[in-house]
Amino acid sequence: MTTTDPSDGAAWIDISVPLEPGIATFPGDPTYNIDLPVAIAAGQICNISRLDMGAHTGTHLDAPSHFIDGAAGTESIPLDACIGPAWVVDATGLRGTIGAAELAGLEIPANETRLLFKTPNSELWNQPGFSNAFIGLGDDAARLLVERGVRLVGADYLSIATFGNPAPTHVALLRAGVVILEGLDLRAVGPGPVDLLCLPLRLVGSDGVPARALVRPRSGSGA
C-alpha cells in the first residue's frame, strides 16, 4: 500500500503487515481473532468489533519490560526515535545469525541511527503460518549497534533475534534504550536512505504495542 504526501509528492510505502485472521504469530503467543459482538444484522444500531490478540502481533514495538522484568512499559518508548531519517540495510545475502562480523560487512553509514534490516525474512510473508527459519541479530551485533549510537532497529519478521535464543539480543538493545521494531514487510522497499514514520498506540503498561510503520525515499537522496 502506498500513499502520496501532497506537500512534496513523495510516495509513502506501508511496511506494516495486515492484521487479519490467519496472520503468523510467534509460537505460544495469543492468536489474532476479531468478532462482532454488537452488530447491525443482530438489531443493534451500529457495528462494534472486538479484537483479541497478543501485544506482539504483526508490526509492533517492544518495550524494555518485554525481556527485563520490572523495566518500563510501552509508554516509555520515545516517539522521536520512531520518526525521522532511517537506513534500509541490505542483508538479503546473509543466512543464519547476523553477528558482529557479518554486521561489519554491511553497508551502514556511520551517521544513521535508525536501521531497518531487509533480510531473506521478508519473503517469509509470502507463505502462510509461522516459520522458524528467519534470521536475526546476534547479541554481539546488538552490542555493536549500541556502541554505534543506534536508536531504533527494525526487523522484517517477528523477532529481531534468531529463533530459539532471543533474550541476549533483546536485552542488549532494550537495556541500552534502543527501540526494537518488529514485524516489518520490506518486500517493496529497496536498500538505502528513507524517511520513517512509525506511530505506536498510546498503550500504557504493556511489554509490546502494535504500530503502523511507513517509509518513503528520503528527500534529496535520489533513492
N, C-alpha and C positions, 0 to 999 in steps of 0.2 A: 504494500500500500504506500502510495506517495501523495504528498500534498504540497502545494506551492506557496511560498511566503510572498504575499503581494508586495512587500516592501522592496524586494530585490529579485524576485523571480526564481530564486533557488528552490529546488525541489527537496523537501524533507522525505526521508525514507523511514518508514516504520520498521524498527528492528525488534519489536515485541512479538511474541508468539501469541496466537489467538487462544483465549480461554474458552474452551468448548469441550463437550463430552468426549472422552477418549484421549485427552491430552496426556502426554507422557508425564509421569510423576516418579520421583525417586522411590525405590523400594522401601516400604514401611511408612511412607508419608500418606496423609489422607488423600483420597482421590477427589477429583473435581465432580461436583454434582450441582445441578440447577433445577429447581422445580417452581411451580406456580401455585402457592397456597391460596392466593387471592386472585380470582380470575373472572373476567367479564363473562366468559362462557358459563360460569357457575352462578351467575346472577349478581356478581359484585359490580361496583361502579367503575372499577379500574383493574388493571393487572399489576401485581406486585410479586416480583421474583424473589426467591430465596437462594442464596449461594452457600455452598458447603465445600470448603477446600482448605488445604494447608497453606500457611503463610509463605511457603517456598514453592508455590505452584507457578509454572510459567515464568515470565520475566519478572524478576524480583531483586530486591536488595537485602543483603544480610546485615543484621545488627551485631555489635560485639557480643551480646548475650547469646547469640546462636552457638558459639563454641567456648565462651568464657562465662562460667557461672557467676551471677551477681553483677555482670557488666551492664552497660547501658543498653536500652532498647532502641527501637527504630526511630523514636522521636529525637535521638541524638545524631542521626545521620545528617551531615551538613549539606544543605541543598547546593551551596556554591561548588561543591566537589562534583556535583552531578550535572552541572550546566557549564558549557564552555568548550574551548578547543580540545580535541581529542585526536588520537592516532590509532588507526586500524592496523594492527600488527599482522603482517603476513606470516603465519605459522602453518600454512596449508601443506608444506612439505615435510612436516615433522610427524613422528609417530611415538607413542609411549609418553612417558613423563617428560615435561619440559623442565630440565634442570638449569642450573646457573650457566653451565657451558653452552647449552642449546640457546638459552636466552641471549647470551653474549653474541651469538652468531646471527641474531635477527636485526633487521633494520629498525631501530628505535631512536629517533633523535633525542639528544640529551635533555632538551628543554620540555619534552612532552610529559605531562603529569597525569593525563587520563588515557589509559591504554585499553583498547578493545581487541582481544585476541581472536583473530579469524583462523580457525584450525580445520582439520578434516571433520570436526564435530558438526559443523554447520549442515553437512549432508545427512546427519542422523535425523534431522527434522523431516526428511523425505520418507522415513519409514514409520509404521505405526508402533505404538508402545515404547517402552523404555529400553535403552541399550546401555550396557555397562562398558562398551568398547570405546568410550570417549577418552580423550587425553586431557591432561591438565598440568598445572604448575606444581613442581616440587617445592618443598619448604625452603631449599637453598635458593631457588629462583625468587620465591616470595621475599626472602630477606634481602636479596639483591635489589628488588624493586623498592623496598623500603629505604634502602641506602640511597637510591637514586632520587628519592623525594616524590615518588608516585603517590597520587591522592586517590585515584579510582582505578580499579582493574575489572574489566568485563570479560565474561566467558560465553562462548557460543553453545553451551549446553547447560545442564542443570547443576554443575558444580565447577568451581574454579580449580579444584584439586582432582586428582585421578580417583577412580573408584577403589574403595577398599581401605584407604587410609587418609581421609580428608582433614583430620584435625590439625596436623602440624602446619600445613599451608594456610588454613583459615586463621589459626591462632597467630601466626607470624604477621599476617596482614591486619587482622582486626585489632590486635593488641597495639599496633602502631598507628591506628586510626585510619587505615586505608579502607575506603569504601569498596565493597565487593558487589558487583552487578552480574547476576547470573541469568541464564535462560534467554540469551540473545539469539536472534536469527540474522546472521550476517551474509546470507547467500547472495543478496542483491547489492552488497557493498564491497567496493574494491579497497585494497590497502592504501594507506596514506592519510593525509590530514582531513579531518572532518570537524564540524561543529556537533556537539552532543547536547541533546535536551532530554533529560530523564527526570521525571517527577514521581516520587512515591506517594502513596496515600498518606494522609496525616494520621497515622495509626500509632497509638501510644502503648508502650509496654510490651511490644511484640519482638520476637527474635528475627522476624523477616517481614517484608512488606511488598505487595505487588506494586509494579511500576509500569509506566508507559515510557518507552525509550524511542527516540528518533535521532537520525543523523542527517547531515547534508554536507556536500562538498564545502570545505572551508573557503570563505570569501578570499579571492586573490590567490588561491593555491594552485588553480588550474586542475584540481583533482576531478 
